[in-house]
Amino acid sequence: MPSVKRAAVVTIERDGVGDALARVQAVAERCGVTLVDGDDADIAIVLGGDGTMLRALARFLGAGVPVIGVNYGRVGFLTAIAADELDAALTRVFAGEYRTVELSTLEVSVAGGTSVAINDVVVAGGTLGRMIEVGYSIGGEELGSQPCDGLICATPAGSTAYNLSNGGPVLVWGLDAMVLTFIAPHALVIRPLVVPRGPDVTITNLTPDRESTVLVDGQQVGKLATGDQAVVRVGTQPSLLATLPEVTFFRRYAATFGR
């Protein structure tokens, strides 16, 4: 990649991050890189964990700015740099020694509006412990209905989060697809399903006299009354994840989940 001239920094408030920011500033000054606040950057440096990475990926979506993370969180699956390697790793990044991976996003249309998800779209009941009835179709073909606690539609980036904890498969970075995983389905035979770009996934609330909630990356974007629908599809604009050349998906997967 070309060498970096301008870099944005995204941080969280946590012990040690203030010192890390000072280190970033020192490396940037030594490498002749200007730190900026906004989209006019060659790369964005995140000091945080996966949550901060997701917010940064959403913030720079469509701006053409790749996002690379220094792990100051718990898991940090989306990050590429360990905290104690910050100085040496950023020197390499600023010299252009990084690569960019395109991560598919999701678009969900509900109640006349459209939202973009970096991580996942979830349709769930509004009352803990009370099941809902979810109908779903793909590309206009009905697949039936399922009593459950909800339905997760996850991106490759989001497949290692809520989807994985509910038994869904991990999607390798670079796959242009989403995975559908039911939350606590009331049937032993129901299994997750991977859906490629193209067909819309239509989710219908079939629960009598009870609303369901639509969440995008954990934030409520709408409600579905009985009979209402949410339409989910693989998005047109990918997010841009930057990583060091040796920090591949499979290396991160082995380090995080292969224990």
Number of C-alpha atoms within 10 A of each C-alpha: 11 11 15 21 17 19 22 19 21 17 20 15 9 11 9 11 16 14 10 19 17 11 15 20 16 14 19 21 12 10 17 13 19 14 19 14 12 13 18 14 21 20 25 27 23 27 30 23 21 23 17 22 27 21 16 25 25 20 15 19 20 14 16 15 24 23 31 29 30 26 25 24 18 10 12 21 21 25 27 24 23 13 18 11 11 19 16 11 20 23 17 16 22 23 16 15 17 21 18 17 17 16 23 27 27 25 21 25 17 18 12 7 9 13 15 22 26 26 29 28 29 26 27 27 25 17 13 8 8 10 21 25 22 26 20 21 17 17 11 11 12 12 10 9 15 20 18 19 23 24 26 24 30 34 31 25 26 27 25 21 18 19 27 15 11 14 14 23 19 18 20 17 19 14 15 20 23 28 22 23 26 26 22 16 20 14 10 7 6 12 12 17 14 14 18 14 15 13 15 19 22 20 21 22 27 23 19 11 8 15 20 27 19 25 20 21 20 13 12 13 18 18 21 23 17 16 15 15 21 22 17 24 24 26 22 12 15 21 28 24 26 24 23 19 12 11 15 14 17 12 11 17 15 10 11 12 9 9 6
